[in-house]
């Protein structure tokens, strides 16, 4: 992938993300690369077919356990403590997948502008007039490999690097990868206001100040930190003296209060160390945040500066 690049389409162009449907599980089935220790190899076919059928029917939630199980079949081959351990077949699955994709790129590179390639697909731009020829060549590749390519169409692509990018689909939906811009869930809800500010700027051109200053959801400003087993306790620097905590996890927020200081992890032997990527002035709020108004000492400028720094990482 080309780092720090923004790509859009001219009127005579189309941008595609072409992914191979369930690449590794399909390679395992088609080329007999499931673990040789599997007692019921036919189970892979059943799980894979069910996963692909549910995807075609748009049943994302119902499909999830089958998709996950397909990935487990592959992961087990590399786990020496798993009965399905088979490192040779695992390596061959990887090699087959990469060779197939390199072969595909070789067959179409003269008519596409390659933007990004990853484990199971390629992101590229193509002239509309060349789409029939592209599809013909891909179909020939599918016939030879017995794999199936799936297309999603996009209008805009913004990348920091190969693992951090945001792309806008033709229907306005967003495909995002990487910690800076990805969708967050309840198990991974870290600095969501910054992700939101970046996405709003990249997609709509909204200044990050507007998104951050307009937000009234206290929880969106949280930075989650967890104390590892290497440390014994946490101390919060305060002008009146450090406050000691024994919890494992903390919700940390940037503070404008000069009496607030850093959040430190301590082991009782070495000098205390600041938690990474936390403000030099912060406060902790570990209680339920639902319906809690944002404290006046929340330092919104900290989040604005952080968002701008991350935009610079994207070359914006």
JOQUI-V891513 format. One record per pair of residues at least 24 apart in sequence whose ideal C-beta (glycine too) atoms are under 8 Angstrom apart, sorted by the first residue. I is the first residue (numbers start at 1). J is the second residue. D is the distance in whole Angstrom. If there is no record, write none. Layout:
BEGIN
[[I J D] [I J D]]
END
This chain:
BEGIN
[[1 115 7] [1 116 4] [1 117 7] [1 123 8] [1 159 6] [1 161 6] [1 162 3] [1 165 7] [2 115 7] [2 116 8] [2 159 7] [3 159 7] [3 160 7] [3 161 5] [3 162 8] [3 315 8] [4 159 7] [4 160 6] [4 161 8] [4 313 8] [4 314 6] [4 315 3] [5 115 8] [5 157 8] [5 158 8] [5 159 5] [5 315 7] [6 156 7] [6 157 7] [6 158 5] [6 159 8] [6 315 7] [6 316 7] [7 115 6] [7 125 7] [7 156 7] [7 157 4] [7 158 8] [8 155 7] [8 156 5] [8 157 8] [9 125 7] [9 155 6] [9 156 8] [12 127 6] [12 128 5] [12 129 7] [13 125 6] [13 126 7] [13 127 6] [13 128 7] [14 125 7] [14 126 6] [14 127 8] [14 128 6] [14 131 7] [14 153 6] [15 115 7] [15 123 8] [15 124 7] [15 125 5] [15 126 8] [15 153 7] [15 154 4] [15 155 7] [15 156 8] [15 157 6] [15 167 8] [16 123 7] [16 124 6] [16 125 8] [16 126 7] [16 151 5] [16 152 7] [16 153 6] [16 154 7] [17 121 6] [17 122 8] [17 123 5] [17 151 7] [17 152 5] [17 154 6] [17 167 7] [17 175 7] [18 121 5] [18 122 6] [18 123 8] [18 124 7] [18 138 7] [18 149 5] [18 150 7] [18 151 5] [19 120 6] [19 121 4] [19 149 7] [19 150 5] [19 152 8] [20 97 8] [20 100 8] [20 101 8] [20 120 5] [20 121 6] [20 147 5] [20 148 7] [20 149 6] [20 150 7] [21 52 6] [21 55 8] [21 147 8] [21 148 5] [21 149 8] [21 150 5] [22 48 6] [22 51 6] [22 52 6] [22 67 8] [22 70 6] [23 97 5] [23 119 7] [23 120 4] [23 147 7] [24 70 8] [24 71 8] [24 74 5] [24 93 5] [24 97 6] [24 120 8] [25 51 8] [25 70 4] [25 71 8] [25 73 6] [25 74 7] [26 146 8] [26 147 6] [26 148 8] [27 93 5] [27 96 5] [27 97 6] [27 100 8] [27 147 8] [28 73 6] [28 74 7] [28 89 8] [28 93 6] [30 146 5] [30 147 8] [31 92 8] [31 96 6] [33 89 5] [33 92 5] [33 93 5] [33 96 7] [34 73 7] [34 89 7] [35 73 8] [35 76 7] [35 77 5] [35 84 4] [35 85 7] [35 86 4] [35 89 6] [36 86 6] [36 89 7] [37 83 6] [37 84 5] [37 85 7] [37 86 6] [38 84 6] [44 70 8] [44 73 6] [47 73 8] [100 141 8] [100 145 5] [100 147 7] [103 141 7] [103 145 8] [104 138 7] [104 141 5] [107 137 5] [107 140 8] [107 141 6] [108 134 6] [108 137 5] [108 138 7] [115 157 6] [115 159 8] [116 157 8] [116 159 7] [116 162 6] [116 165 7] [118 162 7] [123 154 8] [123 157 7] [123 167 7] [156 203 8] [158 202 5] [158 314 6] [158 316 7] [159 314 7] [160 313 5] [160 314 5] [160 315 8] [164 313 8] [164 314 8] [166 198 8] [166 199 7] [166 202 5] [166 203 8] [168 203 6] [174 199 7] [174 203 7] [180 310 5] [180 313 7] [180 314 8] [189 219 7] [189 222 7] [189 224 7] [190 222 7] [190 223 6] [190 224 5] [191 221 8] [191 222 7] [191 223 6] [191 303 8] [191 306 7] [192 219 8] [192 220 5] [192 222 8] [193 217 8] [193 220 4] [193 221 5] [193 303 6] [194 303 6] [194 306 6] [194 307 5] [194 310 7] [196 220 7] [197 303 7] [197 304 8] [197 307 4] [198 307 6] [198 310 6] [198 311 6] [198 314 8] [201 307 8] [201 311 6] [201 316 7] [202 314 8] [202 316 7] [208 304 6] [208 307 4] [208 308 6] [208 311 7] [209 304 5] [212 300 5] [212 303 5] [212 304 5] [212 307 7] [213 300 6] [213 304 8] [216 293 8] [216 294 6] [218 285 8] [218 289 5] [218 292 5] [218 293 7] [218 294 5] [218 295 8] [218 298 8] [219 289 4] [219 290 8] [221 253 5] [221 254 7] [221 294 7] [221 298 6] [221 303 6] [222 251 5] [222 252 7] [222 253 6] [222 285 8] [222 289 7] [223 251 7] [223 252 5] [223 253 7] [223 277 7] [223 278 6] [223 279 8] [224 249 7] [224 250 7] [224 251 6] [224 252 8] [225 249 7] [225 250 5] [225 252 6] [225 263 7] [225 275 4] [225 278 6] [226 250 8] [227 265 6] [228 265 8] [230 267 6] [231 265 4] [231 266 6] [231 267 5] [232 266 6] [232 267 5] [232 268 6] [233 266 5] [233 268 8] [234 263 7] [234 264 7] [234 265 6] [234 266 7] [235 263 8] [235 264 5] [235 266 6] [235 272 6] [236 260 8] [236 261 7] [236 262 8] [236 263 6] [236 264 8] [236 282 8] [236 283 8] [236 284 6] [237 261 3] [237 262 5] [237 263 8] [237 264 7] [245 284 7] [247 286 7] [249 286 8] [250 284 5] [250 286 6] [251 284 7] [251 285 5] [251 286 6] [251 289 7] [252 278 5] [252 279 7] [252 282 5] [252 283 8] [252 284 6] [253 279 8] [253 282 6] [253 283 6] [253 284 8] [253 285 6] [253 295 8] [253 298 6] [253 299 8] [254 279 4] [254 281 7] [254 282 6] [254 298 7] [254 299 4] [254 300 8] [254 302 4] [254 303 7] [255 279 7] [255 281 5] [255 282 5] [255 283 5] [255 297 5] [255 298 7] [255 299 6] [256 281 7] [256 297 5] [256 298 7] [256 299 5] [257 281 7] [257 283 7] [257 297 5] [260 297 8]]
END
